[in-house]
Amino acid sequence: MIDIPQILKTKTLDQILEISKSIQDRDTRYLLLGSAFLKYKKYNYAYDFLKHIRHKYPRLFSYSAFYLNRYDEVVENLKSFDDVFDLIVLTISYLNLNRIDDARQTLNRAMKIDRKRTLELLKQYVMNSPQTPYTRALLTYIDQLMNKKL
């Protein structure tokens, strides 16, 4: 069995591609390659590998779909998870699909699980978005929520 996290941490993409040639098990090879392409922000390639193993790794597949704006696939694969990070990705996907009520409900689920982490992840996402008057206002609002003790 190969140690995928260790390989991803210590090897370059070219080295990972070479290692993958020796992996006999298709799912393990696709997991390694999909994870490597995600790490190196080659989302089309990640998606192409991870779609074949999405039944085993729906979260990982959903992240590649998210970066390609395939929000319907994100929703389909993440809606049953309760990790705060997954719920933020799901919330943003719902927003992009104009499913505002679903986005609100999902964000509320995340806030109930871990309010501080939810706000931190949301702030990080907004900070990495194109800066507009709207995103700057949203950052101010998130900061106010973070400082509020509820």
Backbone bond lengths (Angstrom), bond angles and torsions (degrees), N, CA, C in turn:
res aa  C-N    CA-C-N  psi(-1)  N-CA   C-N-CA  omega(-1)  CA-C   N-CA-C  phi
1 M - - - 1.451 - - 1.523 109.33 -
2 I 1.306 116.05 136.11 1.461 119.32 -179.60 1.525 110.08 -92.75
3 D 1.322 115.40 153.44 1.459 122.12 -179.42 1.533 108.18 -97.99
4 I 1.331 115.93 88.71 1.458 120.89 -175.09 1.532 112.31 -60.39
5 P 1.346 120.50 -46.66 1.468 118.89 178.95 1.534 112.74 -57.60
6 Q 1.313 117.02 -39.68 1.470 120.56 179.28 1.529 111.10 -67.06
7 I 1.318 116.52 -41.85 1.470 120.42 177.97 1.525 109.77 -61.90
8 L 1.330 116.94 -45.75 1.464 120.34 -179.43 1.528 111.81 -62.81
9 K 1.318 115.92 -32.67 1.459 120.99 -178.21 1.531 112.33 -76.42
10 T 1.332 116.73 -32.46 1.468 119.13 -168.61 1.528 115.07 -112.94
11 K 1.306 118.95 -10.28 1.466 120.78 -173.74 1.526 111.64 -113.94
12 T 1.316 115.29 152.28 1.460 121.06 174.23 1.522 108.81 -79.33
13 L 1.309 115.76 168.68 1.460 119.24 178.75 1.521 111.03 -61.61
14 D 1.310 117.52 -42.20 1.473 120.01 178.73 1.525 111.24 -61.37
15 Q 1.318 117.27 -40.97 1.467 120.97 178.19 1.527 110.53 -65.01
16 I 1.323 116.53 -39.57 1.466 120.46 179.29 1.522 110.39 -65.22
17 L 1.325 116.93 -41.37 1.466 120.33 177.46 1.523 110.61 -60.04
18 E 1.317 116.19 -39.96 1.470 120.17 178.82 1.531 110.84 -67.41
19 I 1.309 117.08 -43.60 1.469 121.70 178.53 1.520 110.36 -60.43
20 S 1.323 116.50 -40.53 1.469 120.38 -176.30 1.528 112.61 -61.17
21 K 1.310 117.41 -26.75 1.476 121.19 -179.47 1.523 112.09 -64.04
22 S 1.326 116.30 -24.99 1.470 119.59 -177.89 1.528 113.49 -94.03
23 I 1.319 117.74 -1.18 1.467 121.37 -178.18 1.525 108.65 -87.86
24 Q 1.315 115.62 119.10 1.463 121.44 -177.18 1.524 113.38 -77.60
25 D 1.321 116.52 -40.03 1.456 120.76 -176.94 1.524 110.03 -73.21
26 R 1.318 116.44 119.86 1.466 121.93 -176.12 1.526 111.97 -58.69
27 D 1.342 118.04 -46.88 1.464 120.40 -177.19 1.528 111.60 -62.70
28 T 1.320 117.31 -40.14 1.467 121.14 178.30 1.523 110.22 -65.86
29 R 1.313 116.95 -42.44 1.470 121.40 178.53 1.537 110.20 -62.25
30 Y 1.338 116.49 -45.23 1.461 120.35 -179.80 1.524 111.29 -66.95
31 L 1.320 117.04 -36.42 1.463 120.39 176.87 1.525 110.00 -63.27
32 L 1.308 117.68 -46.59 1.459 121.46 179.09 1.529 110.96 -61.56
33 L 1.317 116.67 -48.80 1.460 120.08 -177.55 1.528 111.89 -67.38
34 G 1.330 117.00 -43.38 1.457 119.74 178.11 1.515 111.94 -61.35
35 S 1.322 116.25 -43.06 1.470 120.87 178.95 1.523 111.15 -64.93
36 A 1.323 116.35 -41.42 1.467 120.49 179.98 1.529 110.60 -64.59
37 F 1.322 116.80 -44.27 1.465 119.34 -179.83 1.530 111.28 -66.90
38 L 1.324 117.41 -33.33 1.472 119.35 173.53 1.525 110.23 -63.31
39 K 1.321 115.74 -46.93 1.464 120.42 -179.13 1.520 111.27 -57.86
40 Y 1.308 116.55 -40.86 1.461 121.41 -177.60 1.535 112.89 -92.29
41 K 1.324 115.97 13.29 1.468 123.80 173.87 1.524 113.52 59.18
42 K 1.303 115.20 35.98 1.465 121.34 173.94 1.535 105.97 -105.83
43 Y 1.321 114.19 74.62 1.453 121.90 -167.31 1.526 113.90 -66.62
44 N 1.313 118.27 -34.58 1.471 119.41 177.61 1.522 110.99 -61.54
45 Y 1.324 116.33 -44.26 1.463 120.26 179.37 1.532 110.37 -66.56
46 A 1.331 116.34 -42.74 1.467 119.96 178.69 1.520 109.93 -57.78
47 Y 1.301 115.64 -47.85 1.469 120.89 -179.81 1.531 110.96 -58.84
48 D 1.324 116.39 -44.53 1.466 120.45 -177.95 1.526 112.60 -60.10
49 F 1.315 117.87 -34.82 1.465 120.27 177.66 1.533 111.71 -82.71
50 L 1.328 116.07 -44.63 1.455 119.62 -173.70 1.528 113.45 -70.59
51 K 1.317 117.91 -24.22 1.471 118.83 179.47 1.525 111.46 -63.19
52 H 1.322 117.31 -25.47 1.467 121.08 -179.82 1.524 112.47 -77.70
53 I 1.314 116.54 -18.15 1.473 119.90 -178.39 1.531 111.09 -123.89
54 R 1.317 116.55 21.24 1.470 120.06 -177.08 1.516 112.54 -62.06
55 H 1.314 118.30 -27.71 1.469 120.47 178.27 1.526 110.99 -65.82
56 K 1.336 117.68 -29.19 1.462 121.68 178.32 1.532 112.75 -90.99
57 Y 1.322 115.52 -31.57 1.466 121.21 -174.78 1.532 110.68 -131.76
58 P 1.328 116.67 63.70 1.478 118.86 -175.06 1.525 113.71 -64.44
59 R 1.304 117.21 -31.72 1.463 119.26 -179.30 1.520 110.62 -68.44
60 L 1.311 116.74 -48.49 1.462 120.87 179.89 1.525 110.60 -60.84
61 F 1.322 115.78 -44.17 1.459 120.01 177.12 1.529 110.45 -59.17
62 S 1.323 116.88 -42.50 1.462 121.06 -178.18 1.520 112.25 -61.70
63 Y 1.330 117.10 -35.73 1.463 119.37 178.76 1.525 110.49 -65.22
64 S 1.332 116.99 -40.25 1.472 118.36 178.11 1.524 109.89 -66.98
65 A 1.314 117.69 -39.89 1.465 121.21 178.35 1.531 110.34 -63.97
66 F 1.319 117.36 -39.36 1.461 122.08 -179.57 1.528 110.89 -58.82
67 Y 1.331 116.62 -47.42 1.460 120.39 -178.09 1.527 112.98 -67.65
68 L 1.320 116.33 -15.24 1.470 121.30 176.81 1.527 111.65 -102.14
69 N 1.340 116.11 10.42 1.470 122.17 179.13 1.521 112.67 62.48
70 R 1.305 117.36 30.74 1.466 122.02 177.08 1.533 107.90 -96.80
71 Y 1.321 113.69 67.53 1.455 120.56 -169.87 1.527 113.85 -66.95
72 D 1.331 118.38 -31.74 1.467 120.08 176.18 1.525 110.98 -59.83
73 E 1.315 116.71 -39.71 1.461 120.29 179.50 1.521 111.55 -70.69
74 V 1.314 116.87 -34.38 1.464 120.59 176.08 1.526 109.29 -61.83
75 V 1.319 115.93 -49.17 1.465 120.86 -178.92 1.526 110.16 -59.62
76 E 1.304 116.20 -46.61 1.466 121.06 -178.73 1.527 112.05 -58.26
77 N 1.312 117.25 -36.80 1.467 121.19 -174.01 1.522 115.02 -96.25
78 L 1.330 118.42 -19.21 1.474 120.01 -176.43 1.519 115.02 -107.60
79 K 1.319 118.49 -10.86 1.468 119.31 -170.34 1.522 114.64 -61.48
80 S 1.307 118.66 -19.71 1.466 119.93 -178.47 1.527 113.37 -95.67
81 F 1.325 117.91 0.76 1.464 120.35 -178.19 1.523 111.12 -92.98
82 D 1.337 115.89 152.18 1.460 121.17 -178.19 1.521 113.59 -122.83
83 D 1.313 117.69 20.73 1.449 121.25 173.89 1.528 108.09 -79.62
84 V 1.308 117.88 139.60 1.460 121.64 -175.58 1.525 111.28 -59.46
85 F 1.319 117.76 -42.69 1.464 120.15 179.01 1.530 110.30 -59.93
86 D 1.317 116.46 -46.53 1.467 120.53 178.76 1.528 110.99 -60.64
87 L 1.316 116.38 -39.83 1.461 120.03 -179.40 1.526 112.12 -67.19
88 I 1.331 117.54 -33.50 1.467 120.15 175.51 1.524 109.73 -67.43
89 V 1.316 117.12 -44.71 1.474 120.80 177.50 1.529 109.58 -60.33
90 L 1.310 116.03 -41.75 1.463 120.98 178.68 1.531 111.25 -65.52
91 T 1.324 117.26 -43.23 1.465 121.28 177.77 1.523 110.71 -58.15
92 I 1.308 117.12 -48.36 1.468 121.38 -178.79 1.527 110.10 -64.61
93 S 1.316 116.65 -36.92 1.471 120.23 177.36 1.521 110.52 -63.96
94 Y 1.323 116.47 -45.43 1.473 119.81 176.82 1.535 111.13 -58.88
95 L 1.336 116.61 -42.54 1.464 119.60 178.53 1.522 111.23 -60.07
96 N 1.321 116.03 -42.64 1.462 120.02 179.92 1.523 112.71 -68.67
97 L 1.320 116.56 -21.20 1.467 121.41 175.86 1.531 111.31 -92.68
98 N 1.344 115.52 3.23 1.461 122.54 -178.50 1.534 112.24 61.95
99 R 1.317 115.48 32.99 1.461 121.78 176.12 1.529 107.59 -102.91
100 I 1.304 114.72 72.45 1.461 122.53 -170.39 1.532 112.43 -62.32
101 D 1.322 117.88 -43.35 1.475 119.81 179.97 1.524 111.19 -63.25
102 D 1.342 117.01 -41.79 1.468 119.74 177.14 1.525 111.03 -63.84
103 A 1.332 116.70 -39.11 1.465 120.85 178.67 1.528 109.96 -62.82
104 R 1.317 116.32 -45.07 1.471 120.90 -179.43 1.538 110.45 -62.10
105 Q 1.318 116.91 -46.13 1.465 120.58 179.84 1.525 111.69 -62.80
106 T 1.324 116.00 -40.62 1.469 120.06 -179.41 1.518 110.72 -67.98
107 L 1.314 117.28 -42.13 1.462 120.33 177.42 1.522 110.38 -63.03
108 N 1.323 118.03 -39.84 1.467 120.84 176.54 1.524 111.49 -62.43
109 R 1.333 117.05 -39.18 1.477 120.21 175.57 1.522 110.60 -59.37
110 A 1.328 116.39 -44.94 1.467 120.50 179.69 1.520 111.17 -63.38
111 M 1.328 116.62 -42.58 1.468 120.81 -179.12 1.526 111.20 -62.80
112 K 1.320 116.87 -36.76 1.464 120.26 179.08 1.529 111.61 -68.85
113 I 1.304 117.22 -31.80 1.469 121.17 -179.38 1.522 110.54 -75.01
114 D 1.348 116.79 -49.93 1.468 120.58 -177.99 1.531 108.22 -158.86
115 R 1.299 114.80 91.54 1.475 121.15 -175.49 1.521 112.06 -58.31
116 K 1.326 117.03 -47.29 1.465 121.09 -176.39 1.527 111.02 -62.11
117 R 1.306 116.89 -49.29 1.475 120.20 -178.72 1.529 110.83 -65.37
118 T 1.319 117.12 -38.64 1.466 120.79 178.32 1.518 110.31 -58.88
119 L 1.324 116.92 -47.90 1.461 120.39 -179.38 1.528 111.69 -66.74
120 E 1.333 116.96 -37.48 1.465 120.20 177.65 1.531 111.02 -63.48
121 L 1.333 117.04 -45.28 1.467 120.46 179.35 1.520 111.76 -65.91
122 L 1.316 115.81 -40.29 1.459 120.07 178.63 1.529 110.23 -63.78
123 K 1.331 115.84 -43.45 1.459 120.32 178.32 1.525 110.66 -61.90
124 Q 1.307 117.05 -43.81 1.463 121.34 179.03 1.530 110.84 -60.15
125 Y 1.322 116.70 -42.80 1.461 120.17 179.02 1.534 110.84 -63.00
126 V 1.321 116.48 -46.05 1.464 120.21 -178.60 1.527 110.34 -66.01
127 M 1.325 117.57 -38.32 1.469 120.50 179.00 1.530 111.68 -63.44
128 N 1.315 116.85 -31.16 1.465 121.24 -179.84 1.520 113.00 -88.77
129 S 1.309 117.08 -0.54 1.461 122.22 177.36 1.522 109.04 -85.71
130 P 1.329 117.43 161.39 1.475 119.11 174.24 1.529 109.77 -56.40
131 Q 1.307 116.20 134.36 1.457 120.72 -175.72 1.526 110.86 -83.28
132 T 1.309 114.33 122.34 1.460 123.21 178.78 1.529 106.73 -133.74
133 P 1.316 117.69 170.84 1.476 117.68 174.00 1.535 111.48 -56.83
134 Y 1.323 117.16 -35.51 1.465 120.99 179.13 1.530 111.13 -63.93
135 T 1.341 117.75 -48.15 1.467 119.26 -177.85 1.524 110.79 -67.40
136 R 1.332 117.88 -35.74 1.470 119.78 177.34 1.536 110.60 -64.46
137 A 1.327 116.39 -40.47 1.470 119.92 176.98 1.521 110.55 -65.49
138 L 1.299 116.11 -39.88 1.465 120.38 178.91 1.529 110.93 -63.95
139 L 1.317 117.25 -40.63 1.469 120.67 176.96 1.530 111.08 -61.63
140 T 1.316 116.76 -41.87 1.463 120.71 177.62 1.527 110.24 -61.32
141 Y 1.318 116.06 -43.51 1.465 120.76 179.54 1.533 111.10 -64.27
142 I 1.319 117.11 -43.42 1.473 120.61 178.88 1.522 109.77 -62.38
143 D 1.334 117.18 -42.69 1.471 120.32 177.35 1.523 111.18 -59.34
144 Q 1.324 116.68 -41.40 1.472 120.04 177.79 1.523 110.54 -63.07
145 L 1.325 116.83 -42.02 1.468 119.54 178.16 1.523 111.59 -64.62
146 M 1.329 115.94 -37.61 1.466 119.88 -179.63 1.530 111.27 -65.28
147 N 1.317 116.72 -32.87 1.465 121.22 -178.70 1.525 112.58 -85.14
148 K 1.311 116.64 -10.68 1.462 122.28 -179.52 1.518 108.81 -85.42
149 K 1.290 117.49 134.42 1.464 122.09 178.43 1.526 109.11 -96.85
150 L 1.326 116.28 102.82 1.472 119.99 178.28 1.499 110.13 -119.01
